[in-house]
C-alpha cells in the first residue's frame, strides 16, 4: 500500500445485533500509530592550508621576494543538501610585527598592496557523489504455494531510501571539468582577481573598517546532474542485487517490498509465512528505473589554489609586517 493510498473497512450488522445496539451507548475505540522520518542534515566545511594540504604554520603565509604566496582552499561536503557555495576573502593592512604583537603606531603596508590571482587556474573536484533516492523495480518468479499461486511472475516498483552514487572518475581537474559538468551536483569556478582596495580590521586595531574589499576565491552552483548517468551508475552497483541485499544495505524497506508483492497478488501481507517472505526477498532481483524526485544532496571535495602577491611601498621601513586574510564560506 503506498503512502498516498487510503483504505476503509465497513462492517454491516443486521437483525438482532442492530436491535441490541439501539439500546446501548455507541462503541468507540482509537489506535495510535507512530510515524517517523529521517532528515539528513549533512556537513559542509571549509579549510585553508598550504599548497601541500598542511596547516599554515604560526609564521603565517609568507609574501614578498622569493615567496609565491599560494595556498589551497577546500570545501568539503558530506551528504550535504544540494546547495551552491561561495568562498570569499578580505584582507587587513599589514602592520609592523615583533614579539607576537602588532605595532599599531607604526605605518602599515596597506591592504591595497596585496592582490590575489590564480596561477594556472588550478582547481579540482575529488570523490564527487550525488545523494539520491532510487526507484527500484523488483522482478522474478515466485512459487508461494497453491493458495497464493504457483510460479507467479512478479514485477513491482518500490521507492528506495537515500544512497550516494558516483557517476564520475575520482578526480576532476581543470582539463576535464567541461566534459564532466553535466554529471556534477555542484560546479566549481575560481574567483576574482585584483587588489584588496579597502582593508578589513585587525583585532585590537584602532579605528573602523566599514566596507572592506571582498574577493570571491571560489564558488559553485547547485544543479541537477544528468539522470541517465546516475541511473547507469546506480545499476552498475545495485542492478541485479536481490531485495534482501538492498534491505541489508539500507536502501529498501522489507515491509515495503512485502506490501508491493501482496498488492500485486491481491492479498493481505499477513498471509505470507516467514518461509515465503524469505523466498520472496532472496528471489526477487532489482533494476533501478528512476529516482524519487530530484537529487537530495552531494558528497565531495572541491579545491582551488589562489595566490597572494604584494607590492611593498618604497617608503616601508625594514622589518616584519603582519596582516590577516579572513576567508569565509557561505551557501548560495
N, C-alpha and C positions, 0 to 999 in steps of 0.2 A: 504494500500500500504506500503510495507516495505521500509526501508531506502535505500536498495540496488536496488530497482526497479526503472526503468525509463519508462516514457511514452511519446509518441509523438502524436501530433494532426496534421493531414494532411488534409487541406481543398483544394479541387479541384474546380476551376472555369472554365467554358467553354463558348463558344459563345460570346455574346455581352460583357460580363464582361471582357473577355480576351482582346478583341479589345480595350476597353476603357483603360485598364491598360497599354497597349503598348504605349500610347501617354502621359502618366503621369509619374512623378517621382515615384520610388519604395517606398512603405509604410513600415515603421519600427516602432516598439514600444518596450519598455522594462518594466519589472516589477521587483521590488526588494522584497526579502523575508528575514526577519530577521531570523537568525539561532542562537540558544542558546544552551549552555551545562552547566552542573553544575559539578565542580570538588570539591570533598570533601577532604579537607586537613587534618582535624582531629588534635588531640593534643596527645603528649606523654610527660609525666612529671616524674620527679624524686623527691622523698622526703626521707630524713634520719631523723628518730625520735628515741625516746627511745622505749623500748620494749612494752610499753603500747600505743604507737602511738602519744604521746605528744612530743612537740618540745624539743630538748635538751637545757637545760637552760644555762644561762650565765656562770655558773660554768663549763660547758663542760661535757664531758663523763669521769667519774672518773675511774681510773685504780688502780690496786695495791691490797694490802691486804684488804679483805672484800668487794671488788667491782668486779662484774662479767665482766663489760665492754661490755655487749651485747647491740646491737642496731638493729633497724629494717630498712631495705632497701626496698623501694617500687617503682615500675614502674607502672604507670597508663596510659592506652590508652583510648582515646575516638574517635571512628570512625577513627582510625589511619590506615595508609597504612600497608599492610601485610609485615612487615619487622622485622627481629630479633633485639635483643638489647644486650648490654653488659654494665655492671656497674663495673667500676674499681676504685681502690683507691691507693693513695700514702700517705706516712707518713713523717712528718718532724722530726727533732730532737726535744727533749723536753728541753727547757731552764728554768733556774730559773725565777720565775714569781712573781711579787709583785706590788701592787698598779696599776694594769692594764697594766703593762709594762714588756716586756721581758728583761732579763739581758743577752745581747749577749756577755758580757765579762766573764760571768760565764761558768763553764764547763757543757755542756749539757749531758743529757742521750741520747745516740744515737738511731736513729730510728730502728737500728738492734735489740734493746732490746724489740721492740714491735712486736708481732706476731698476726696473725688472724687465727681463726678457726670457726667451725660451730657446736656448741654443739647439738647433736641430729639430725643434718641435717635438722632442721626445715625449712619448706617452705610451701607456699600455693598460690593458684590462686583463685580469687573471681570474680563472675559475668562475666565470660568469654563468649563473644558473637562474632560470625562471621558476618562480613558485606558482604552481598551478594545481587545479583540482580536476583530474582526468575523468572522463565519462568512459566507462568500461562496458563492452559488450561481451557477455558470457555465453559460450556455446558448448554443446556436447550432447551426447545421447545418454540418458539415464534409464536404468531399469529399477523402478521403485515398487515392483510387485503388482499383483493383479488388481488391487483396489485403486492404486494411484496411477497405474499404467505401465505396462512393459515397453521398453525401448521407446521412451519419449524423447523427441528431439527438442532441446531447449535453446532458445535464442532470446536473451533478456538483457536489458540495459540497466546498469547500476551506477549511480554517481559515486565517485571516489573522494577520499579526503585529500588534504594538501600534501603535495610532494614536490621536490625540486627536480628539474630536468635540465641537462646541459646539452645544447644543440650546437656548440661551437668548440673549436680547439681550445686548449687550456689558456694560451696566451694570445691576445690580440694586440698587435703593435700598430704604429703609425702607418706602416706599409700595407697592413691587412685590414685596417679599420673600415675603409669604404666598402669592401666586399662583404663585411660581416654586419653592417648596420641594420639590415632588415631582420636579423635574428636577435638583436640586443633588447633587453628590457629597459636599459638606460643607455644614453650616448655619452661621449666624452669629448670635450673640447679644451684646448689650452686657453689661457686667459689673455688679459690685457697687458700691453707693454707700456713703457714710459716711466716718467719720474713721479715720485710721491710729492706733488707740489705743495700740499699743505700737511703739516705734521700732526700726528696724534700725540697725546700726552703720556709722559712717564709718571709712574707712581712717585709722589713727592715733589714733582716739578711745579714750580710756582706758575701762576697764570693758567689760562684755559685754552683748549683747542677744540672749538665747537664743531668744525666741519673738516675733519681730516680727509685727505685723498684716499679713496678706497680703490684697490685694483683687484679685479677678478683673477685668481690664479688658475682655477679650473672649474668646469661646470659640466652638467649633464642633464638632458631632458628625458623624462619618462616617456615610454612608448610601448605599444603592443607589438611584440615580435611576431614574425611570420608563423601563423598557426601550423602550416604544413610541416615546417621544420621541427616544431615542438612535438607534433604527433608522431613524426618519424622517429625522433629521439626517444620518446616515451615507449614506442613499440619495440625499439631496439633493446630496451632494458626490461620492459614489463610484458611485451607481447608473448603469448604462449604460456605464461605463468598460470598455475591453477588458482581458483578462487581462494583456496586455503593459503597459498603462498602470498597472495595480495593481502589477505586478512592478517597474516603474521607480520607483514611489512607495514601494517597500519594504514594501508591505502583503501581497503574495502572493509565494510562492517558486516559481520556474519549475519546479523538479524536482517539486514537489507537484502543480502543475497538469498536467504531462505524465503523472505517475503516475495521477492521477484519471481522465484520459481513457483511458489504457491499461487501467485496471481495468474501465471500462465496456465497452470493446471486447474484453476478454479476451485481450490480447496483452501481450508484454513491451515496456516503454518503449523499449528499444534498437532496436526495429523501425522507429521513426519516422525519417524523413530530416530533415535540417536544414530543408528547404523545408516539409515537413509540419508541423514544430513551429512555424515562423514563421506559417504559415497558421492553425494552431490558436490561437496566442496573440493574433493580431490579429483573429480572427473571434469568439471566444467573448466574451460580454459578461456583466456582473456585476449581481447583486442581493444586497444584504446582507439575510440572512434571520434571523440570530440573532447572539448573542455567545458567545464561548468563556468560559463561567463568568460570574462577576461582574465589575464594573469593576475595573481594576487600580489606578488612582490618579486623580490630577487635576492640572490646572494652573489657577492662578487667583490673584487678589489680593483680600484681604479687609481692610476698613478700618473702624475706629470712631474716634470723637473724644471721649475723656474730657476733663474739665476739672478742674483743681485750684483750690480756694479756701482761703484762710487766715483764721483768726480770731486776729489778733495780740493777745496778752495786754496789758492796760493797763500792766502792770509792765515791759514790754520797753523797754530803752533805745533811743534813736535810733541808726540806723546800718544797715549792710547785713548781712543774715543769709543764710547759705547752707547748704543741705542737699542730699540726693541721693535721687532716686527711682530705685529699682532695678527694672527691668522684665525679666521672664523668660518665655520661650516654652518650652512643653513639649507633646509629643504626649500624647493621651489616647485 
